[in-house]
Amino acid sequence: MDWRDEGILLSMRPHGESSAIIEVMTAGHGRHMGVVRGGASRRMAAVLQPGTGLVLEWRARLDDHIGSFTVEPLQSRAHLLGDRLALAGLLAVCTLLHEALPERAPHPALWQRTRVLMDRLGQEGWTADYVRWELCLLEEIGFGLDLAACAVTGATEGLAYVSPKSGRAVTESGAGEWADRLLPLPEGLAGSGPLSPEAVVAGLRLTGFFLDRELRPVLHDRPLPEARSRLVDLLTRLA
């Protein structure tokens, strides 16, 4: 069994004296693991860093074996090491993909969003892209939010809340006396434009609520990964 694909490194851990086991998010094969011979060497240290873009060739005798990777560096993201906030965003993405996705299940839409986000990290407005990436992640794990129209009135303007049960948007008038039981929807989140720092933080509270709920069984009742919490804390201070 073998295949060749493009991927983004999520994590690496030593294996034996000189090898490493890496986990990658790939374009056509989803989240995948494999052994890299010589992966623990100093020469490979700069390559096998979280967020690095790789060309991967995977081989195994049987499809259900862990197999081995041959890797070629495609895109380094070492420049993010000097940007504390962007680095926190990168690590949050890698950790959430590890926790949320089943192994070896392709997610082409999420792959595209992840690759674009990785390229945007550190650039102006990337934090809005990150919040919308979490919306995409929710969609991929089976609980996409419906922010197109009010669940009560059908209106497409003036959306102010999200139902914690259905994940559907609600206007101020549609919420009525139930407003205090709904989650605030930050202005602009449903679009594609820039978001204020306050809207970014509010958006992360919203996505965090649903990610926490949907991933609780996967995380065995543990909270969301610390890497995401660090990103939220940094953004909250900035806001």
Residue pairs with C-beta under 8 A, 6 or more apart in sequence:
1 58
1 59
1 60
1 61
1 62
1 63
1 65
1 67
2 57
2 58
2 59
2 60
3 28
3 29
3 57
3 58
4 55
4 56
4 57
4 58
5 26
5 27
5 28
5 29
5 55
5 56
5 58
6 26
6 27
6 53
6 54
6 55
6 56
6 74
7 24
7 25
7 26
7 27
7 32
7 53
7 54
7 55
7 56
8 24
8 25
8 51
8 52
8 53
8 54
8 94
8 114
8 115
8 118
9 22
9 23
9 24
9 48
9 49
9 50
9 51
9 52
9 54
9 94
10 22
10 23
10 24
10 25
10 31
10 50
10 94
10 95
10 97
10 98
11 22
11 23
11 50
11 94
11 98
12 20
12 21
12 22
12 23
12 36
12 39
12 48
12 49
12 50
13 20
13 21
14 20
14 39
14 40
15 21
15 35
15 39
15 40
16 40
17 40
18 37
18 38
18 39
18 40
18 41
19 35
19 36
19 37
19 38
19 39
19 40
20 35
20 36
20 39
20 40
20 44
20 48
21 33
21 34
21 35
21 36
21 39
21 66
22 33
22 34
22 35
22 36
22 39
22 48
22 69
22 71
23 31
23 32
23 33
23 98
24 31
24 32
24 33
24 34
24 54
24 56
24 69
25 31
25 97
25 101
25 111
25 114
26 32
26 56
26 111
27 106
27 108
27 111
28 106
28 108
29 58
29 104
29 106
30 101
30 102
30 103
30 104
30 105
30 106
30 107
31 97
31 98
31 101
31 102
31 103
31 104
31 105
32 58
32 103
32 104
33 66
33 103
34 56
34 58
34 60
34 66
34 67
34 68
34 69
35 66
35 67
35 68
35 69
36 44
36 48
36 68
36 69
36 70
36 71
37 68
38 44
39 48
46 76
46 78
47 54
47 71
47 73
48 71
49 76
49 77
49 78
50 90
50 91
50 94
51 77
51 80
51 90
51 93
51 94
51 118
52 73
52 74
52 75
52 76
52 77
53 73
53 74
53 75
53 76
53 77
53 115
53 118
54 71
54 72
54 73
54 74
55 71
55 72
55 74
56 69
56 70
56 71
56 72
57 69
57 70
57 71
58 67
58 68
58 69
59 67
59 68
59 70
60 66
60 67
60 68
77 90
77 118
77 121
79 122
80 86
80 87
80 90
80 121
80 122
81 87
83 121
83 122
84 234
85 127
85 231
85 234
85 235
85 238
86 121
86 122
86 126
88 227
88 230
88 231
88 234
89 117
89 121
89 126
89 127
89 130
89 231
90 118
90 121
91 227
91 230
91 231
92 130
92 225
92 227
92 228
92 230
92 231
93 114
93 117
93 118
93 130
93 133
94 227
95 225
95 226
95 227
95 228
96 134
96 137
96 211
96 224
96 225
96 227
96 228
97 114
97 137
99 215
99 218
99 219
99 225
100 137
100 140
100 141
100 211
100 215
100 218
101 107
101 110
101 140
101 141
107 140
109 136
109 139
109 140
110 136
110 137
110 139
110 140
113 132
113 133
113 136
114 133
116 129
117 126
117 129
117 130
117 133
120 126
120 129
125 194
125 195
127 195
127 197
127 200
127 235
128 193
128 194
128 195
128 199
128 200
130 200
130 231
131 189
131 195
131 200
131 203
131 204
131 207
132 189
132 192
134 203
134 204
134 207
134 208
134 211
135 144
135 145
135 189
135 207
137 211
138 144
138 145
138 167
138 207
138 210
138 211
138 214
139 145
141 214
141 215
142 214
143 167
143 210
143 214
144 167
145 162
145 167
145 168
145 169
145 206
145 210
146 166
146 167
146 168
146 169
147 159
147 162
147 168
147 169
147 185
147 189
147 190
148 156
148 169
148 190
149 155
149 156
149 159
149 169
150 156
150 158
150 159
150 168
150 169
150 170
150 171
150 174
151 163
151 166
151 168
151 169
151 170
151 174
152 170
152 171
152 174
152 175
153 171
153 173
153 174
155 171
155 174
157 171
158 171
158 172
158 173
159 169
159 170
159 171
159 185
159 190
160 170
160 171
160 172
160 175
160 184
160 185
161 169
161 170
161 171
161 172
161 175
161 179
161 182
161 183
161 184
161 185
162 168
162 169
162 170
162 182
162 183
162 184
162 185
162 206
163 169
163 170
163 182
163 183
164 181
164 182
164 183
164 209
167 210
169 185
169 190
170 182
172 179
175 182
183 205
183 206
183 209
184 202
184 205
184 206
185 206
186 195
186 198
186 199
186 200
186 202
186 203
186 206
187 199
188 194
188 195
188 196
188 199
189 195
189 199
189 203
189 206
195 203
197 235
197 238
197 239
198 239
200 235
200 239
201 232
201 235
201 236
201 239
204 231
204 232
204 235
208 224
208 228
208 232
211 224
212 223
212 224
215 224
223 229
